[in-house]
Amino acid sequence: MKKVFIVMLLVSSFSLIIFSEGLRSFDSNLNPVLLESIGKRNYFEIELSPDIMIYQNVYKVADLLPMLTAKNFTLDVDEMYNSLGGDDLFFITKDNVEGHFVVNIFNLGLGIVLNGDLKSDLSVPNNLIEFIVNSDETSTSLEEGTMVFNLDSSFKAGAYASYNFDGMSVGLVYNLFLPIVYTEESNIEYESSEDIEEGTTTAQLNMNVDLYSPFDSDELENISINSITDKIFTDSGHSIDAGVTFGEIKNPVGGIAVKNIPVKPAKVSYKNSYEQEIDISLSGEISSSSTPKEVQIDEQYVYPMSVTGFFRIPVVFLDIIPYGEFYVDNQKIDWGVQARTSLFNFIPLTVGIENYHDYWNTFLGFGIDSRIIESRTELSLTAKDLEKIFDLNGFTFKSSFAIGF
């Protein structure tokens, strides 16, 4: 009897300090109806969430962060080459900023959603780096190869509306989206040439990068919020995000959604071609010549359509939440699972693992949740392969801030 009493006392104590914690409006990228999952705020919410992912295979995160925040830094090519261990060099970043304003009026939800997105990656074959490192050795040779560079940046603005039924909520976002600048196939070919009379070897890089955009080259150099707003009303594409959640609107038990249902593709009017030839000699001399060119085109840009889902499993004082996203075009599936709880109903905690956009993330989140102000931070280790997650070559940082009543 005494043991039973002690167990009941412990359970009761934990129930007073640990509370259930589900998905919030910060997770509305998974389902638009989650925009109304605004915690303790009943009437309105203003929110901003920057999300930054960087992954490369040269520096550890502890060495990389000071370089990213410094005004000036020097890259040691010898150090980079030794760190690669024979692998190709790559640098990938996927960044996103999301913000929204949502108002609840009885069972009706209305709001505005803004979203900016940037994806880029660069891959450099190891033999080119080796050529540069050993540039003082006359026996150095270089086989033909290709560097790869990809870029995709876009902006999206949407109007949100939802209605809460008994035990179910439905909502949609009508989006206007616009690419800022992107590439399709940007390969940088290189080869070596030898001058027998002079006894020199030179690496020649032939760079051909085509940048597609609704903006011409002058507009890109002087891009602003006003110019983006102007293009949104003339060249933007249209799409719809539609979703449904089940259970209480602020703490749903599950939901499904269809994102980026195509209505109209965005119009892309310009292709800016940058052709540049760079010569690198063994003596360390570098010379280059470039020929930029701009042509008018008639291309289209669309967001990939996907189907998402999640459900919440209450386990004692935790919420276990599996979630996933299926992309219709390439038939790929992203997925994840996380555990959430809240200490004293004031300090939210999150831990989880996911495989999204071909990268593994193991993350830990924490924050402060008052009635008026809520702030959350998630830190994640990122890697291409799960077994390399603790190599500390990549990280993801997400911070969310909301204010309302």
Solvent accessible surface area in square Angstrom, and as a share of the most:
residue,aa,sasa,rsa
1,M,197,0.88
2,K,155,0.66
3,K,165,0.70
4,V,83,0.48
5,F,128,0.53
6,I,80,0.40
7,V,88,0.51
8,M,120,0.54
9,L,99,0.49
10,L,99,0.49
11,V,79,0.46
12,S,56,0.36
13,S,50,0.33
14,F,95,0.39
15,S,49,0.32
16,L,133,0.66
17,I,60,0.30
18,I,31,0.16
19,F,73,0.31
20,S,57,0.37
21,E,6,0.03
22,G,0,0.00
23,L,4,0.02
24,R,25,0.09
25,S,1,0.01
26,F,17,0.07
27,D,21,0.11
28,S,15,0.10
29,N,97,0.50
30,L,11,0.06
31,N,1,0.00
32,P,6,0.04
33,V,0,0.00
34,L,1,0.01
35,L,3,0.01
36,E,3,0.01
37,S,0,0.00
38,I,1,0.00
39,G,10,0.10
40,K,61,0.26
41,R,2,0.01
42,N,61,0.31
43,Y,121,0.46
44,F,73,0.30
45,E,0,0.00
46,I,87,0.44
47,E,6,0.03
48,L,99,0.49
49,S,4,0.02
50,P,44,0.28
51,D,42,0.22
52,I,71,0.36
53,M,15,0.07
54,I,17,0.09
55,Y,12,0.05
56,Q,4,0.02
57,N,26,0.13
58,V,16,0.09
59,Y,28,0.10
60,K,95,0.40
61,V,23,0.13
62,A,79,0.61
63,D,80,0.41
64,L,8,0.04
65,L,79,0.39
66,P,79,0.50
67,M,32,0.14
68,L,77,0.38
69,T,114,0.67
70,A,47,0.36
71,K,198,0.84
72,N,135,0.69
73,F,110,0.46
74,T,126,0.73
75,L,91,0.45
76,D,69,0.36
77,V,55,0.32
78,D,77,0.40
79,E,86,0.39
80,M,21,0.09
81,Y,55,0.21
82,N,112,0.57
83,S,58,0.37
84,L,7,0.03
85,G,68,0.66
86,G,55,0.52
87,D,84,0.44
88,D,69,0.35
89,L,25,0.13
90,F,52,0.22
91,F,72,0.30
92,I,13,0.06
93,T,17,0.10
94,K,52,0.22
95,D,32,0.17
96,N,39,0.20
97,V,73,0.42
98,E,21,0.09
99,G,13,0.12
100,H,8,0.04
101,F,82,0.34
102,V,0,0.00
103,V,43,0.25
104,N,22,0.11
105,I,82,0.42
106,F,197,0.82
107,N,73,0.37
108,L,68,0.34
109,G,0,0.00
110,L,74,0.37
111,G,12,0.11
112,I,100,0.51
113,V,22,0.13
114,L,84,0.42
115,N,30,0.16
116,G,24,0.23
117,D,40,0.21
118,L,67,0.34
119,K,79,0.34
120,S,23,0.15
121,D,44,0.23
122,L,61,0.30
123,S,36,0.23
124,V,13,0.08
125,P,24,0.15
126,N,19,0.10
127,N,47,0.24
128,L,5,0.03
129,I,8,0.04
130,E,67,0.30
131,F,1,0.00
132,I,62,0.31
133,V,35,0.20
134,N,37,0.19
135,S,23,0.15
136,D,121,0.63
137,E,86,0.38
138,T,120,0.70
139,S,100,0.64
140,T,19,0.11
141,S,89,0.58
142,L,12,0.06
143,E,136,0.61
144,E,136,0.61
145,G,22,0.21
146,T,55,0.32
147,M,21,0.09
148,V,52,0.30
149,F,54,0.23
150,N,52,0.27
151,L,34,0.17
152,D,47,0.24
153,S,15,0.10
154,S,8,0.05
155,F,52,0.22
156,K,31,0.13
157,A,24,0.18
158,G,7,0.07
159,A,62,0.48
160,Y,5,0.02
161,A,40,0.31
162,S,7,0.04
163,Y,93,0.35
164,N,22,0.11
165,F,108,0.45
166,D,151,0.78
167,G,45,0.43
168,M,71,0.32
169,S,2,0.01
170,V,54,0.31
171,G,8,0.07
172,L,80,0.40
173,V,7,0.04
174,Y,80,0.30
175,N,4,0.02
176,L,41,0.20
177,F,4,0.02
178,L,0,0.00
179,P,0,0.00
180,I,27,0.13
181,V,21,0.12
182,Y,15,0.06
183,T,16,0.09
184,E,93,0.42
185,E,141,0.63
186,S,1,0.01
187,N,67,0.34
188,I,8,0.04
189,E,102,0.46
190,Y,4,0.02
191,E,63,0.28
192,S,36,0.23
193,S,63,0.41
194,E,126,0.57
195,D,65,0.34
196,I,159,0.81
197,E,168,0.75
198,E,127,0.57
199,G,60,0.58
200,T,63,0.37
201,T,10,0.06
202,T,31,0.18
203,A,0,0.00
204,Q,48,0.21
205,L,14,0.07
206,N,56,0.29
207,M,49,0.22
208,N,71,0.36
209,V,14,0.08
210,D,29,0.15
211,L,32,0.16
212,Y,21,0.08
213,S,0,0.00
214,P,0,0.00
215,F,0,0.00
216,D,33,0.17
217,S,34,0.22
218,D,99,0.51
219,E,63,0.28
220,L,36,0.18
221,E,141,0.63
222,N,114,0.58
223,I,64,0.33
224,S,52,0.33
225,I,135,0.68
226,N,115,0.59
227,S,27,0.17
228,I,27,0.14
229,T,60,0.35
230,D,94,0.49
231,K,36,0.15
232,I,11,0.06
233,F,155,0.64
234,T,96,0.56
235,D,16,0.08
236,S,3,0.02
237,G,0,0.00
238,H,45,0.20
239,S,2,0.01
240,I,44,0.22
241,D,15,0.08
242,A,36,0.28
243,G,10,0.10
244,V,25,0.14
245,T,1,0.01
246,F,85,0.36
247,G,24,0.23
248,E,103,0.46
249,I,28,0.14
250,K,40,0.17
251,N,38,0.19
252,P,2,0.01
253,V,69,0.40
254,G,7,0.06
255,G,4,0.04
256,I,101,0.51
257,A,3,0.03
258,V,51,0.29
259,K,31,0.13
260,N,14,0.07
261,I,59,0.30
262,P,88,0.55
263,V,77,0.44
264,K,96,0.41
265,P,43,0.27
266,A,0,0.00
267,K,101,0.43
268,V,0,0.00
269,S,19,0.12
270,Y,36,0.14
271,K,49,0.21
272,N,2,0.01
273,S,6,0.04
274,Y,87,0.33
275,E,77,0.35
276,Q,57,0.25
277,E,71,0.32
278,I,31,0.16
279,D,38,0.20
280,I,19,0.10
281,S,20,0.13
282,L,22,0.11
283,S,91,0.59
284,G,45,0.44
285,E,126,0.57
286,I,120,0.61
287,S,66,0.43
288,S,69,0.45
289,S,73,0.47
290,S,66,0.43
291,T,87,0.50
292,P,91,0.57
293,K,114,0.48
294,E,73,0.33
295,V,59,0.34
296,Q,141,0.63
297,I,42,0.22
298,D,121,0.63
299,E,66,0.30
300,Q,130,0.58
301,Y,23,0.09
302,V,82,0.47
303,Y,36,0.14
304,P,68,0.43
305,M,55,0.24
306,S,1,0.00
307,V,62,0.36
308,T,4,0.02
309,G,24,0.23
310,F,11,0.05
311,F,108,0.45
312,R,32,0.12
313,I,71,0.36
314,P,89,0.56
315,V,67,0.38
316,V,130,0.75
317,F,46,0.19
318,L,71,0.36
319,D,0,0.00
320,I,47,0.24
321,I,0,0.00
322,P,34,0.21
323,Y,23,0.09
324,G,19,0.19
325,E,12,0.05
326,F,71,0.30
327,Y,29,0.11
328,V,49,0.28
329,D,107,0.56
330,N,90,0.46
331,Q,118,0.52
332,K,78,0.33
333,I,113,0.58
334,D,4,0.02
335,W,106,0.37
336,G,2,0.02
337,V,48,0.28
338,Q,14,0.06
339,A,16,0.13
340,R,8,0.03
341,T,15,0.09
342,S,3,0.02
343,L,52,0.26
344,F,122,0.51
345,N,68,0.35
346,F,85,0.35
347,I,58,0.29
348,P,3,0.02
349,L,57,0.28
350,T,8,0.05
351,V,82,0.47
352,G,12,0.12
353,I,50,0.25
354,E,33,0.15
355,N,27,0.14
356,Y,26,0.10
357,H,83,0.37
358,D,68,0.35
359,Y,12,0.04
360,W,47,0.17
361,N,15,0.08
362,T,38,0.22
363,F,15,0.06
364,L,105,0.52
365,G,3,0.03
366,F,93,0.39
367,G,10,0.10
368,I,96,0.49
369,D,9,0.05
370,S,39,0.25
371,R,100,0.36
372,I,87,0.44
373,I,79,0.40
374,E,0,0.00
375,S,45,0.29
376,R,23,0.08
377,T,29,0.17
378,E,43,0.19
379,L,90,0.45
380,S,12,0.08
381,L,47,0.23
382,T,2,0.01
383,A,1,0.01
384,K,91,0.39
385,D,59,0.30
386,L,71,0.35
387,E,143,0.64
388,K,97,0.41
389,I,8,0.04
390,F,156,0.65
391,D,55,0.29
392,L,76,0.38
393,N,24,0.12
394,G,1,0.01
395,F,27,0.11
396,T,22,0.13
397,F,73,0.31
398,K,41,0.18
399,S,30,0.19
400,S,4,0.03
401,F,96,0.40
402,A,0,0.00
403,I,70,0.36
404,G,2,0.02
405,F,96,0.40
